[in-house]
């Protein structure tokens, strides 16, 4: 102990300091270390939970992203189907319109032919009447007497019909 005195240490002071250090250490352990450790454990637990929650959110985001990509692809396929249907519908409408226009044109052609034929027949009928009248008038002048116009007209029409029948055969 004398060596300690030579160094300037006093044993009773050293013992008192050791006892004080022990008491402070026990008090710190009871009042500071345990609450600090409990706070550190709680914080560690919260951090761990936050990390787990972040991982779950990350996984959910990945799943949501995959679902969104799938829905976008489905929507694109549906859009392609709708476009294809619209094109097909447009082609069908165009073909139907062309067919209707062709049918209308053919109908107009048939009507025009019928009208032309009817007008031709009317013109021929009028020409026959005029020819009959002219023939009766000429025959009257040649004979210088008045013939029965109606009987003469029927006779000439009959001759014309027979001659036109011969020409058509």
DSSP file (Angstrom, degrees, kcal/mol; ACC not computed):
  #  RESIDUE AA STRUCTURE BP1 BP2  ACC     N-H-->O    O-->H-N    N-H-->O    O-->H-N    TCO  KAPPA ALPHA  PHI   PSI    X-CA   Y-CA   Z-CA
    1    1 A X     >        0   0    0      0, 0.0     4,-1.9     0, 0.0     3,-0.3   0.000 360.0 360.0 360.0 -21.4    0.0    0.0    0.0
    2    2 A X  H  >  +     0   0    0      1,-0.2     4,-2.3     2,-0.2     5,-0.2   0.835 360.0  60.1 -68.8 -28.6    2.9    2.2    0.4
    3    3 A X  H  > S+     0   0    0      1,-0.2     4,-1.2     2,-0.2    -1,-0.2   0.851 104.8  50.3 -64.1 -32.1    3.5    2.1   -3.2
    4    4 A X  H  >>S+     0   0    0     -3,-0.3     5,-3.1     2,-0.2     4,-0.8   0.875 107.8  51.9 -74.6 -36.0    0.1    3.6   -3.7
    5    5 A X  H ><5S+     0   0    0     -4,-1.9     3,-0.9     1,-0.2    -2,-0.2   0.907 106.2  54.5 -66.0 -39.0    0.8    6.3   -1.3
    6    6 A X  H 3<5S+     0   0    0     -4,-2.3    -1,-0.2     1,-0.3    -2,-0.2   0.846 107.0  51.3 -63.7 -32.0    4.0    7.2   -3.1
    7    7 A X  H 3<5S-     0   0    0     -4,-1.2    -1,-0.3    -5,-0.2    -2,-0.2   0.638 125.6-104.0 -79.0 -13.1    1.9    7.5   -6.3
    8    8 A X  T <<5S+     0   0    0     -3,-0.9     2,-0.4    -4,-0.8    -3,-0.2   0.612  76.4 134.5 101.5  17.1   -0.4    9.8   -4.5
    9    9 A X      < -     0   0    0     -5,-3.1     2,-0.5    -6,-0.1    -1,-0.3  -0.798  42.7-151.5 -98.5 141.4   -3.3    7.4   -3.9
   10   10 A X     >  -     0   0    0     -2,-0.4     4,-2.4     1,-0.2     5,-0.1  -0.948   9.3-145.3-108.5 129.8   -5.1    7.2   -0.6
   11   11 A X  H  > S+     0   0    0     -2,-0.5     4,-2.8     1,-0.2     5,-0.3   0.933  98.5  49.8 -64.2 -49.2   -6.7    3.7    0.0
   12   12 A X  H  > S+     0   0    0      1,-0.2     4,-2.2     2,-0.2    -1,-0.2   0.889 114.0  47.2 -60.5 -34.0   -9.7    5.0    1.9
   13   13 A X  H  > S+     0   0    0      2,-0.2     4,-2.5     1,-0.2    -1,-0.2   0.897 111.6  50.8 -69.9 -39.1  -10.4    7.4   -0.9
   14   14 A X  H  X S+     0   0    0     -4,-2.4     4,-2.3     2,-0.2    -2,-0.2   0.915 111.9  46.8 -64.1 -43.0   -9.9    4.7   -3.5
   15   15 A X  H  X S+     0   0    0     -4,-2.8     4,-2.8     2,-0.2     5,-0.2   0.920 112.4  50.1 -65.3 -43.9  -12.3    2.4   -1.7
   16   16 A X  H  X S+     0   0    0     -4,-2.2     4,-2.6    -5,-0.3    -2,-0.2   0.899 111.9  48.3 -62.1 -39.9  -14.9    5.2   -1.3
   17   17 A X  H  X S+     0   0    0     -4,-2.5     4,-2.6     2,-0.2    -1,-0.2   0.883 111.4  50.0 -68.3 -38.0  -14.5    5.9   -5.0
   18   18 A X  H  X S+     0   0    0     -4,-2.3     4,-2.4     2,-0.2    -2,-0.2   0.921 112.4  46.9 -66.1 -42.6  -14.9    2.3   -5.9
   19   19 A X  H  X S+     0   0    0     -4,-2.8     4,-2.8     2,-0.2     5,-0.2   0.938 113.6  48.6 -62.8 -46.8  -18.1    2.0   -3.7
   20   20 A X  H  X S+     0   0    0     -4,-2.6     4,-2.7    -5,-0.2     5,-0.2   0.911 111.5  49.8 -59.6 -42.6  -19.4    5.2   -5.3
   21   21 A X  H  X S+     0   0    0     -4,-2.6     4,-2.4     2,-0.2    -1,-0.2   0.905 111.4  49.1 -63.2 -41.8  -18.7    3.9   -8.8
   22   22 A X  H  X S+     0   0    0     -4,-2.4     4,-2.6     2,-0.2    -2,-0.2   0.920 112.4  47.6 -62.8 -45.8  -20.4    0.6   -7.9
   23   23 A X  H  X S+     0   0    0     -4,-2.8     4,-3.1     2,-0.2     5,-0.2   0.936 113.6  47.1 -62.5 -46.5  -23.5    2.4   -6.6
   24   24 A X  H  X S+     0   0    0     -4,-2.7     4,-3.0     1,-0.2     5,-0.2   0.895 111.6  51.8 -62.0 -39.4  -23.6    4.7   -9.6
   25   25 A X  H  X S+     0   0    0     -4,-2.4     4,-2.3    -5,-0.2    -1,-0.2   0.917 112.2  45.2 -63.8 -42.7  -23.2    1.7  -11.9
   26   26 A X  H  X S+     0   0    0     -4,-2.6     4,-2.4     2,-0.2    -2,-0.2   0.936 115.1  47.7 -65.5 -46.3  -26.1   -0.1  -10.2
   27   27 A X  H  X S+     0   0    0     -4,-3.1     4,-3.2     2,-0.2     5,-0.4   0.916 113.0  48.2 -61.0 -43.8  -28.3    3.0  -10.2
   28   28 A X  H  X>S+     0   0    0     -4,-3.0     5,-3.3    -5,-0.2     4,-2.4   0.904 111.4  50.8 -63.4 -40.4  -27.5    3.6  -13.9
   29   29 A X  I  <>S+     0   0    0     -4,-2.3     5,-1.6    -5,-0.2    -2,-0.2   0.922 116.8  40.3 -63.6 -42.1  -28.3    0.0  -14.7
   30   30 A X  I  <5S+     0   0    0     -4,-2.4     5,-0.2     3,-0.2    -2,-0.2   0.925 130.3  24.4 -72.9 -45.9  -31.6    0.2  -12.9
   31   31 A X  I  <5S+     0   0    0     -4,-3.2    -3,-0.2    -5,-0.2    -2,-0.2   0.710 135.6  19.8 -99.4 -21.0  -32.7    3.6  -14.0
   32   32 A X  I  X5S+     0   0    0     -4,-2.4     4,-2.4    -5,-0.4     5,-0.2   0.791 118.0  50.5-115.0 -48.1  -30.9    4.4  -17.3
   33   33 A X  I  ><S+     0   0    0     -5,-3.3     4,-3.0     2,-0.2     5,-0.2   0.933 111.7  46.6 -64.9 -48.9  -29.7    1.2  -18.9
   34   34 A X  H  ><S+     0   0    0     -5,-1.6     4,-3.0    -6,-0.3     5,-0.2   0.938 115.9  44.3 -62.5 -48.2  -32.9   -0.8  -18.8
   35   35 A X  H  > S+     0   0    0     -5,-0.2     4,-2.7     2,-0.2    -1,-0.2   0.907 116.0  48.1 -63.5 -37.4  -35.1    2.1  -20.1
   36   36 A X  H  X S+     0   0    0     -4,-2.4     4,-2.6     2,-0.2    -2,-0.2   0.923 113.9  46.6 -66.6 -42.1  -32.6    2.9  -22.8
   37   37 A X  H  X S+     0   0    0     -4,-3.0     4,-3.0    -5,-0.2    -2,-0.2   0.905 112.3  50.1 -65.3 -40.6  -32.4   -0.8  -23.8
   38   38 A X  H  X S+     0   0    0     -4,-3.0     4,-2.9    -5,-0.2    -2,-0.2   0.924 112.3  47.7 -62.6 -43.4  -36.2   -1.0  -23.7
   39   39 A X  H  X S+     0   0    0     -4,-2.7     4,-2.8     2,-0.2    -2,-0.2   0.905 112.7  49.1 -61.8 -41.5  -36.3    2.1  -26.0
   40   40 A X  H  X S+     0   0    0     -4,-2.6     4,-2.9     2,-0.2    -2,-0.2   0.910 112.0  48.2 -65.7 -41.6  -33.7    0.6  -28.2
   41   41 A X  H  X S+     0   0    0     -4,-3.0     4,-2.8     2,-0.2    -2,-0.2   0.924 113.2  48.1 -63.5 -43.6  -35.6   -2.7  -28.4
   42   42 A X  H  X S+     0   0    0     -4,-2.9     4,-2.9     2,-0.2    -2,-0.2   0.925 113.9  46.7 -62.0 -43.7  -38.8   -0.9  -29.2
   43   43 A X  H  X S+     0   0    0     -4,-2.8     4,-2.8     2,-0.2    -2,-0.2   0.915 112.4  49.9 -64.3 -42.4  -37.1    1.2  -31.8
   44   44 A X  H  X S+     0   0    0     -4,-2.9     4,-2.5     2,-0.2    -1,-0.2   0.909 111.8  49.0 -61.5 -41.5  -35.5   -1.9  -33.3
   45   45 A X  H  X S+     0   0    0     -4,-2.8     4,-2.9     2,-0.2    -2,-0.2   0.919 111.8  48.4 -64.2 -44.4  -38.9   -3.6  -33.3
   46   46 A X  H  X S+     0   0    0     -4,-2.9     4,-2.9     2,-0.2    -2,-0.2   0.911 112.2  48.8 -62.3 -42.4  -40.5   -0.5  -35.0
   47   47 A X  H  X S+     0   0    0     -4,-2.8     4,-2.7     2,-0.2    -2,-0.2   0.920 111.9  49.1 -62.8 -43.0  -37.7   -0.4  -37.6
   48   48 A X  H  X S+     0   0    0     -4,-2.5     4,-2.5     2,-0.2    -2,-0.2   0.923 113.1  47.0 -62.5 -44.2  -38.1   -4.2  -38.2
   49   49 A X  H  X S+     0   0    0     -4,-2.9     4,-3.1     2,-0.2    -2,-0.2   0.905 111.8  51.0 -63.6 -40.9  -41.9   -3.7  -38.6
   50   50 A X  H  X S+     0   0    0     -4,-2.9     4,-2.8     2,-0.2    -2,-0.2   0.911 110.9  48.3 -62.4 -42.1  -41.4   -0.8  -40.9
   51   51 A X  H  X S+     0   0    0     -4,-2.7     4,-2.3     2,-0.2    -2,-0.2   0.914 113.1  47.6 -64.5 -42.0  -39.0   -2.8  -43.1
   52   52 A X  H  X S+     0   0    0     -4,-2.5     4,-2.6     2,-0.2    -2,-0.2   0.916 113.6  48.0 -64.1 -42.2  -41.4   -5.7  -43.2
   53   53 A X  H  X S+     0   0    0     -4,-3.1     4,-2.8     1,-0.2    -2,-0.2   0.903 110.6  51.3 -65.2 -39.7  -44.2   -3.3  -44.1
   54   54 A X  H  X S+     0   0    0     -4,-2.8     4,-2.5     2,-0.2    -1,-0.2   0.897 110.4  49.4 -62.7 -39.7  -42.1   -1.7  -46.7
   55   55 A X  H  X S+     0   0    0     -4,-2.3     4,-2.6     2,-0.2    -2,-0.2   0.913 111.5  48.7 -65.3 -42.7  -41.4   -5.1  -48.2
   56   56 A X  H  X S+     0   0    0     -4,-2.6     4,-2.9     2,-0.2    -2,-0.2   0.924 112.6  48.1 -62.2 -43.3  -45.1   -6.0  -48.2
   57   57 A X  H  X S+     0   0    0     -4,-2.8     4,-2.7     2,-0.2    -2,-0.2   0.896 110.8  51.6 -63.4 -40.0  -45.9   -2.7  -49.9
   58   58 A X  H  X S+     0   0    0     -4,-2.5     4,-2.2     2,-0.2    -2,-0.2   0.921 112.0  46.0 -62.4 -43.8  -43.1   -3.4  -52.4
   59   59 A X  H  X S+     0   0    0     -4,-2.6     4,-2.6     2,-0.2    -2,-0.2   0.911 113.2  49.6 -65.4 -42.0  -44.6   -6.8  -53.1
   60   60 A X  H  X S+     0   0    0     -4,-2.9     4,-3.1     1,-0.2    -2,-0.2   0.901 110.3  51.0 -63.1 -39.9  -48.1   -5.4  -53.4
   61   61 A X  H  X S+     0   0    0     -4,-2.7     4,-2.6     2,-0.2    -1,-0.2   0.899 110.1  49.5 -63.8 -40.3  -46.8   -2.7  -55.7
   62   62 A X  H  X S+     0   0    0     -4,-2.2     4,-2.3     2,-0.2    -2,-0.2   0.921 113.1  46.4 -64.4 -43.0  -45.2   -5.3  -57.9
   63   63 A X  H  X S+     0   0    0     -4,-2.6     4,-2.8     2,-0.2    -2,-0.2   0.927 113.5  48.8 -63.9 -44.3  -48.4   -7.4  -57.9
   64   64 A X  H  X S+     0   0    0     -4,-3.1     4,-2.7     1,-0.2    -2,-0.2   0.892 110.4  51.5 -62.3 -39.3  -50.4   -4.2  -58.7
   65   65 A X  H  X S+     0   0    0     -4,-2.6     4,-2.6     2,-0.2    -1,-0.2   0.909 110.8  48.0 -64.1 -41.7  -48.0   -3.3  -61.5
   66   66 A X  H  X S+     0   0    0     -4,-2.3     4,-2.5     2,-0.2    -2,-0.2   0.924 112.9  48.2 -64.4 -43.8  -48.3   -6.8  -63.0
   67   67 A X  H  X S+     0   0    0     -4,-2.8     4,-2.9     2,-0.2    -2,-0.2   0.904 112.1  49.7 -62.6 -41.0  -52.1   -6.6  -62.8
   68   68 A X  H  X S+     0   0    0     -4,-2.7     4,-2.7     2,-0.2    -2,-0.2   0.920 111.0  48.7 -63.8 -43.6  -52.1   -3.2  -64.4
   69   69 A X  H  X S+     0   0    0     -4,-2.6     4,-2.3     2,-0.2    -2,-0.2   0.901 112.4  49.4 -62.7 -39.7  -49.9   -4.4  -67.2
   70   70 A X  H  X S+     0   0    0     -4,-2.5     4,-2.6     2,-0.2    -2,-0.2   0.927 112.0  47.6 -64.3 -45.0  -52.2   -7.4  -67.7
   71   71 A X  H  X S+     0   0    0     -4,-2.9     4,-2.7     2,-0.2    -2,-0.2   0.887 110.9  51.7 -64.5 -38.4  -55.3   -5.1  -67.7
   72   72 A X  H  X S+     0   0    0     -4,-2.7     4,-2.4     2,-0.2    -1,-0.2   0.917 111.0  47.9 -63.4 -42.7  -53.5   -2.7  -70.2
   73   73 A X  H  X S+     0   0    0     -4,-2.3     4,-2.5     2,-0.2    -2,-0.2   0.910 112.3  49.0 -64.0 -42.6  -52.7   -5.7  -72.5
   74   74 A X  H  X S+     0   0    0     -4,-2.6     4,-2.7     2,-0.2    -2,-0.2   0.914 111.6  49.4 -62.9 -42.3  -56.3   -6.9  -72.2
   75   75 A X  H  X S+     0   0    0     -4,-2.7     4,-2.6     2,-0.2    -2,-0.2   0.896 110.6  50.4 -63.6 -40.0  -57.6   -3.4  -73.0
   76   76 A X  H  X S+     0   0    0     -4,-2.4     4,-2.5     2,-0.2    -2,-0.2   0.913 111.3  48.3 -64.5 -41.8  -55.2   -3.3  -76.0
   77   77 A X  H  X S+     0   0    0     -4,-2.5     4,-2.5     2,-0.2    -2,-0.2   0.916 112.3  48.8 -63.8 -42.3  -56.5   -6.7  -77.2
   78   78 A X  H  X S+     0   0    0     -4,-2.7     4,-2.7     2,-0.2    -2,-0.2   0.903 110.7  50.9 -63.4 -40.8  -60.1   -5.5  -76.8
   79   79 A X  H  X S+     0   0    0     -4,-2.6     4,-2.6     2,-0.2    -2,-0.2   0.914 109.7  49.9 -63.2 -41.8  -59.3   -2.3  -78.7
   80   80 A X  H  X S+     0   0    0     -4,-2.5     4,-2.8     2,-0.2    -2,-0.2   0.914 111.2  49.6 -62.2 -41.4  -57.8   -4.3  -81.5
   81   81 A X  H  X S+     0   0    0     -4,-2.5     4,-2.8     2,-0.2    -2,-0.2   0.929 111.2  48.9 -61.9 -44.4  -60.9   -6.5  -81.6
   82   82 A X  H  X S+     0   0    0     -4,-2.7     4,-2.6     2,-0.2    -2,-0.2   0.899 111.9  48.6 -62.9 -40.3  -63.1   -3.5  -81.7
   83   83 A X  H  X S+     0   0    0     -4,-2.6     4,-2.7     2,-0.2    -1,-0.2   0.928 112.2  48.8 -64.7 -44.1  -61.1   -2.0  -84.5
   84   84 A X  H  X S+     0   0    0     -4,-2.8     4,-2.6     1,-0.2    -2,-0.2   0.911 112.7  48.1 -61.6 -41.7  -61.2   -5.2  -86.4
   85   85 A X  H  X S+     0   0    0     -4,-2.8     4,-3.0     2,-0.2    -1,-0.2   0.904 111.3  50.3 -64.8 -40.5  -64.9   -5.4  -85.9
   86   86 A X  H  X S+     0   0    0     -4,-2.6     4,-2.7     2,-0.2    -2,-0.2   0.910 111.7  48.0 -64.2 -41.6  -65.4   -1.8  -87.0
   87   87 A X  H  X S+     0   0    0     -4,-2.7     4,-2.7     2,-0.2    -2,-0.2   0.931 113.8  46.9 -63.6 -45.0  -63.3   -2.5  -90.2
   88   88 A X  H  X S+     0   0    0     -4,-2.6     4,-2.5     2,-0.2    -2,-0.2   0.916 113.4  48.8 -62.9 -42.7  -65.3   -5.6  -90.9
   89   89 A X  H  X S+     0   0    0     -4,-3.0     4,-2.7     2,-0.2    -2,-0.2   0.911 111.2  50.1 -63.1 -42.5  -68.6   -3.7  -90.3
   90   90 A X  H  X S+     0   0    0     -4,-2.7     4,-2.7     2,-0.2    -2,-0.2   0.911 111.1  48.8 -61.8 -42.9  -67.4   -0.9  -92.5
   91   91 A X  H  X S+     0   0    0     -4,-2.7     4,-2.9     2,-0.2     5,-0.2   0.910 111.7  49.3 -63.7 -41.2  -66.5   -3.4  -95.3
   92   92 A X  H  X S+     0   0    0     -4,-2.5     4,-2.8     2,-0.2    -2,-0.2   0.918 112.4  47.6 -63.8 -42.9  -69.9   -5.0  -94.9
   93   93 A X  H  X S+     0   0    0     -4,-2.7     4,-2.8     2,-0.2    -2,-0.2   0.913 112.8  49.3 -63.8 -42.0  -71.7   -1.7  -95.1
   94   94 A X  H  X S+     0   0    0     -4,-2.7     4,-2.6     2,-0.2    -2,-0.2   0.932 113.3  45.8 -63.1 -45.8  -69.6   -0.7  -98.1
   95   95 A X  H  X S+     0   0    0     -4,-2.9     4,-2.7     2,-0.2    -2,-0.2   0.909 113.6  49.4 -64.1 -41.2  -70.4   -4.0  -99.9
   96   96 A X  H  X S+     0   0    0     -4,-2.8     4,-2.7    -5,-0.2    -2,-0.2   0.919 111.8  48.7 -63.6 -42.3  -74.0   -3.7  -99.0
   97   97 A X  H  X S+     0   0    0     -4,-2.8     4,-2.8     2,-0.2    -2,-0.2   0.902 111.8  49.5 -64.2 -40.6  -74.1   -0.1 -100.3
   98   98 A X  H  X S+     0   0    0     -4,-2.6     4,-2.6     2,-0.2    -2,-0.2   0.919 111.9  48.3 -63.6 -42.3  -72.4   -1.2 -103.5
   99   99 A X  H  X S+     0   0    0     -4,-2.7     4,-2.6     2,-0.2    -2,-0.2   0.910 113.1  47.7 -64.6 -41.7  -74.8   -4.0 -104.0
  100  100 A X  H  X S+     0   0    0     -4,-2.7     4,-2.9     2,-0.2    -2,-0.2   0.916 112.3  49.3 -64.8 -42.3  -77.8   -1.7 -103.4
  101  101 A X  H  X S+     0   0    0     -4,-2.8     4,-2.6     2,-0.2    -2,-0.2   0.908 112.1  48.3 -63.4 -41.3  -76.4    0.9 -105.8
  102  102 A X  H  X S+     0   0    0     -4,-2.6     4,-2.7     2,-0.2    -2,-0.2   0.923 112.8  48.1 -64.4 -43.7  -75.9   -1.8 -108.4
  103  103 A X  H  X S+     0   0    0     -4,-2.6     4,-2.5     2,-0.2    -2,-0.2   0.912 112.7  48.8 -63.2 -42.2  -79.4   -3.1 -107.9
  104  104 A X  H  X S+     0   0    0     -4,-2.9     4,-2.7     2,-0.2    -2,-0.2   0.914 111.5  49.6 -62.7 -42.3  -80.8    0.4 -108.1
  105  105 A X  H  X S+     0   0    0     -4,-2.6     4,-2.5     2,-0.2    -2,-0.2   0.921 111.7  47.9 -63.7 -43.6  -78.8    1.1 -111.3
  106  106 A X  H  X S+     0   0    0     -4,-2.7     4,-2.6     2,-0.2    -1,-0.2   0.905 111.8  50.7 -63.4 -40.1  -80.1   -2.1 -112.8
  107  107 A X  H  X S+     0   0    0     -4,-2.5     4,-2.8     2,-0.2    -2,-0.2   0.916 110.9  48.5 -62.6 -43.5  -83.6   -1.2 -111.8
  108  108 A X  H  X S+     0   0    0     -4,-2.7     4,-2.8     2,-0.2    -2,-0.2   0.893 110.8  51.2 -63.7 -39.0  -83.2    2.2 -113.4
  109  109 A X  H  X S+     0   0    0     -4,-2.5     4,-2.7     2,-0.2    -2,-0.2   0.928 111.4  46.9 -63.7 -44.6  -81.8    0.6 -116.5
  110  110 A X  H  X S+     0   0    0     -4,-2.6     4,-2.8     2,-0.2    -2,-0.2   0.924 113.7  48.5 -62.8 -44.6  -84.8   -1.7 -116.8
  111  111 A X  H  X S+     0   0    0     -4,-2.8     4,-2.7     2,-0.2    -2,-0.2   0.912 112.0  49.4 -62.2 -41.5  -87.2    1.1 -116.1
  112  112 A X  H  X S+     0   0    0     -4,-2.8     4,-2.9     2,-0.2    -2,-0.2   0.914 111.4  48.9 -64.2 -42.5  -85.5    3.3 -118.8
  113  113 A X  H  X S+     0   0    0     -4,-2.7     4,-2.8     2,-0.2    -2,-0.2   0.930 112.5  48.1 -62.3 -44.4  -85.6    0.4 -121.3
  114  114 A X  H  X S+     0   0    0     -4,-2.8     4,-2.6     2,-0.2    -2,-0.2   0.919 113.4  47.6 -61.0 -43.2  -89.3   -0.1 -120.5
  115  115 A X  H  X S+     0   0    0     -4,-2.7     4,-2.9     2,-0.2    -2,-0.2   0.910 112.5  48.9 -65.0 -42.1  -90.0    3.6 -120.9
  116  116 A X  H  X S+     0   0    0     -4,-2.9     4,-2.5     2,-0.2    -2,-0.2   0.925 112.6  48.1 -62.9 -43.9  -88.1    3.8 -124.1
  117  117 A X  H  X S+     0   0    0     -4,-2.8     4,-2.7     2,-0.2    -2,-0.2   0.911 112.6  48.8 -63.0 -42.0  -89.9    0.8 -125.5
  118  118 A X  H  X S+     0   0    0     -4,-2.6     4,-2.5     1,-0.2    -2,-0.2   0.928 112.8  47.1 -64.0 -44.8  -93.3    2.3 -124.4
  119  119 A X  H  X S+     0   0    0     -4,-2.9     4,-2.6     2,-0.2    -2,-0.2   0.877 112.2  51.1 -64.8 -36.4  -92.4    5.6 -126.0
  120  120 A X  H  X S+     0   0    0     -4,-2.5     4,-2.9     2,-0.2    -2,-0.2   0.928 110.5  48.5 -64.2 -45.3  -91.2    3.8 -129.2
  121  121 A X  H  X S+     0   0    0     -4,-2.7     4,-2.6     1,-0.2    -2,-0.2   0.907 112.4  48.8 -61.9 -41.1  -94.5    1.9 -129.3
  122  122 A X  H  X S+     0   0    0     -4,-2.5     4,-2.6     2,-0.2    -2,-0.2   0.919 112.0  48.8 -63.9 -42.6  -96.5    5.1 -128.8
  123  123 A X  H  X S+     0   0    0     -4,-2.6     4,-2.6     2,-0.2    -2,-0.2   0.910 112.0  48.5 -64.0 -41.4  -94.5    6.8 -131.6
  124  124 A X  H  X S+     0   0    0     -4,-2.9     4,-2.5     2,-0.2    -1,-0.2   0.913 111.2  51.1 -63.8 -41.8  -95.0    3.9 -133.9
  125  125 A X  H  X S+     0   0    0     -4,-2.6     4,-2.4     2,-0.2    -2,-0.2   0.920 111.5  46.9 -60.6 -44.3  -98.7    4.0 -133.1
  126  126 A X  H  X S+     0   0    0     -4,-2.6     4,-2.7     1,-0.2     5,-0.2   0.902 111.5  51.2 -64.4 -40.6  -98.9    7.7 -133.9
  127  127 A X  H  X S+     0   0    0     -4,-2.6     4,-3.0     2,-0.2    -2,-0.2   0.900 109.6  50.6 -63.6 -39.4  -97.0    7.2 -137.1
  128  128 A X  H  X S+     0   0    0     -4,-2.5     4,-3.3     2,-0.2     5,-0.2   0.933 110.3  49.2 -62.4 -45.9  -99.4    4.5 -138.1
  129  129 A X  H  X S+     0   0    0     -4,-2.4     4,-2.9     1,-0.2    -2,-0.2   0.940 114.2  45.1 -59.8 -45.7 -102.4    6.7 -137.4
  130  130 A X  H  X S+     0   0    0     -4,-2.7     4,-3.0     2,-0.2    -1,-0.2   0.905 113.8  49.9 -63.8 -40.4 -100.9    9.5 -139.4
  131  131 A X  H  X S+     0   0    0     -4,-3.0     4,-2.8    -5,-0.2    -2,-0.2   0.919 111.5  48.7 -63.6 -42.0  -99.9    7.1 -142.2
  132  132 A X  H  X S+     0   0    0     -4,-3.3     4,-3.0     2,-0.2     5,-0.2   0.938 113.0  47.5 -61.8 -46.3 -103.4    5.7 -142.3
  133  133 A X  H  X S+     0   0    0     -4,-2.9     4,-2.7     1,-0.2    -2,-0.2   0.927 114.2  46.9 -60.9 -44.1 -104.9    9.2 -142.4
  134  134 A X  H  X S+     0   0    0     -4,-3.0     4,-2.7     2,-0.2    -1,-0.2   0.887 112.9  49.5 -65.2 -38.3 -102.5   10.2 -145.1
  135  135 A X  H  X S+     0   0    0     -4,-2.8     4,-3.1     2,-0.2    -2,-0.2   0.921 112.3  47.1 -67.1 -43.8 -103.2    7.0 -147.1
  136  136 A X  H  X S+     0   0    0     -4,-3.0     4,-2.7     2,-0.2    -2,-0.2   0.928 114.0  48.2 -63.0 -43.6 -107.0    7.5 -146.8
  137  137 A X  H  X S+     0   0    0     -4,-2.7     4,-2.2    -5,-0.2    -2,-0.2   0.912 113.8  46.7 -62.7 -42.1 -106.6   11.1 -147.8
  138  138 A X  H  X S+     0   0    0     -4,-2.7     4,-2.4     2,-0.2    -2,-0.2   0.918 112.9  49.0 -66.5 -42.2 -104.4   10.1 -150.7
  139  139 A X  H  X S+     0   0    0     -4,-3.1     4,-2.7     2,-0.2     5,-0.3   0.889 110.3  52.6 -64.7 -37.6 -106.8    7.4 -151.7
  140  140 A X  H  X>S+     0   0    0     -4,-2.7     4,-2.2     1,-0.2     5,-1.1   0.924 111.3  45.4 -61.7 -45.2 -109.7    9.9 -151.5
  141  141 A X  H  <5S+     0   0    0     -4,-2.2    -1,-0.2     2,-0.2    -2,-0.2   0.881 113.2  50.7 -68.5 -35.8 -108.0   12.3 -153.8
  142  142 A X  H  <5S+     0   0    0     -4,-2.4    -2,-0.2     1,-0.2    -1,-0.2   0.940 121.3  32.6 -67.8 -45.3 -107.0    9.5 -156.2
  143  143 A X  H  <5S-     0   0    0     -4,-2.7    -2,-0.2     2,-0.2    -1,-0.2   0.692 101.1-139.1 -84.0 -19.8 -110.5    8.2 -156.4
  144  144 A X  T  <5 +     0   0    0     -4,-2.2     2,-0.3    -5,-0.3    -3,-0.2   0.847  68.9  90.9  60.1  39.7 -112.0   11.6 -155.9
  145  145 A X  S   <S-     0   0    0     -5,-1.1     2,-0.6    -6,-0.2    -1,-0.3  -0.979  83.1 -98.8-150.8 162.7 -114.7   10.5 -153.7
  146  146 A X        -     0   0    0     -2,-0.3     2,-0.2    -3,-0.1    -9,-0.1  -0.721  35.7-159.7 -89.9 123.1 -115.0   10.1 -150.0
  147  147 A X        -     0   0    0     -2,-0.6     2,-0.9   -11,-0.2     3,-0.1  -0.554  38.9 -86.7 -93.5 163.6 -114.5    6.7 -148.7
  148  148 A X     >  -     0   0    0     -2,-0.2     4,-2.5     1,-0.2     5,-0.2  -0.626  43.4-157.5 -69.6 109.1 -115.7    5.4 -145.4
  149  149 A X  H  > S+     0   0    0     -2,-0.9     4,-2.7     1,-0.2     5,-0.2   0.883  86.1  50.3 -61.5 -42.1 -112.8    6.6 -143.2
  150  150 A X  H  > S+     0   0    0      2,-0.2     4,-2.1     1,-0.2    -1,-0.2   0.931 112.9  44.8 -66.7 -45.2 -113.3    4.1 -140.4
  151  151 A X  H  > S+     0   0    0      1,-0.2     4,-1.9     2,-0.2    -1,-0.2   0.909 115.7  48.5 -64.0 -41.7 -113.6    1.1 -142.7
  152  152 A X  H  X S+     0   0    0     -4,-2.5     4,-2.4     2,-0.2    -2,-0.2   0.892 109.7  52.4 -65.2 -40.4 -110.6    2.2 -144.7
  153  153 A X  H  X S+     0   0    0     -4,-2.7     4,-2.6     1,-0.2     5,-0.2   0.916 109.3  48.8 -63.3 -44.6 -108.5    2.9 -141.5
  154  154 A X  H  X S+     0   0    0     -4,-2.1     4,-2.1     1,-0.2    -1,-0.2   0.894 111.1  50.9 -62.8 -39.9 -109.2   -0.6 -140.2
  155  155 A X  H  X S+     0   0    0     -4,-1.9     4,-2.1     2,-0.2    -2,-0.2   0.914 112.1  45.7 -63.9 -44.2 -108.2   -2.1 -143.6
  156  156 A X  H  X S+     0   0    0     -4,-2.4     4,-2.7     2,-0.2    -2,-0.2   0.907 111.8  51.2 -68.5 -42.0 -104.9   -0.2 -143.7
  157  157 A X  H  X S+     0   0    0     -4,-2.6     4,-2.6     1,-0.2    -1,-0.2   0.900 109.8  51.1 -61.4 -39.9 -104.1   -1.1 -140.1
  158  158 A X  H  X S+     0   0    0     -4,-2.1     4,-2.2    -5,-0.2    -1,-0.2   0.920 111.0  47.5 -63.7 -43.5 -104.7   -4.7 -140.8
  159  159 A X  H  X S+     0   0    0     -4,-2.1     4,-2.6     2,-0.2    -2,-0.2   0.909 112.3  50.0 -63.9 -42.3 -102.4   -4.6 -143.8
  160  160 A X  H  X S+     0   0    0     -4,-2.7     4,-2.7     2,-0.2     5,-0.2   0.906 110.4  49.5 -64.3 -41.4  -99.7   -2.8 -141.8
  161  161 A X  H  X S+     0   0    0     -4,-2.6     4,-2.2     2,-0.2    -1,-0.2   0.907 112.5  48.1 -64.5 -40.3 -100.0   -5.4 -139.0
  162  162 A X  H  X S+     0   0    0     -4,-2.2     4,-1.8     2,-0.2    -2,-0.2   0.912 113.4  47.1 -66.2 -41.3  -99.7   -8.2 -141.5
  163  163 A X  H  X S+     0   0    0     -4,-2.6     4,-1.8     2,-0.2    -2,-0.2   0.883 112.9  48.2 -69.9 -36.3  -96.8   -6.6 -143.2
  164  164 A X  H  X S+     0   0    0     -4,-2.7     4,-2.1     2,-0.2    -1,-0.2   0.853 109.8  54.0 -70.8 -32.2  -95.0   -5.9 -139.9
  165  165 A X  H  X S+     0   0    0     -4,-2.2     4,-1.2    -5,-0.2    -2,-0.2   0.860 108.8  48.8 -65.4 -36.0  -95.7   -9.5 -138.9
  166  166 A X  H  < S+     0   0    0     -4,-1.8    -2,-0.2     2,-0.2    -1,-0.2   0.870 110.8  50.5 -70.0 -38.0  -94.0  -10.7 -142.1
  167  167 A X  H  < S+     0   0    0     -4,-1.8    -2,-0.2     1,-0.2    -1,-0.2   0.880 109.1  51.0 -67.8 -38.9  -91.0   -8.4 -141.5
  168  168 A X  H  <        0   0    0     -4,-2.1    -1,-0.2     1,-0.3    -2,-0.2   0.822 360.0 360.0 -70.7 -30.3  -90.5   -9.7 -137.9
  169  169 A X     <        0   0    0     -4,-1.2    -1,-0.3    -5,-0.1    -2,-0.2   0.465 360.0 360.0 -78.8 360.0  -90.6  -13.4 -139.0
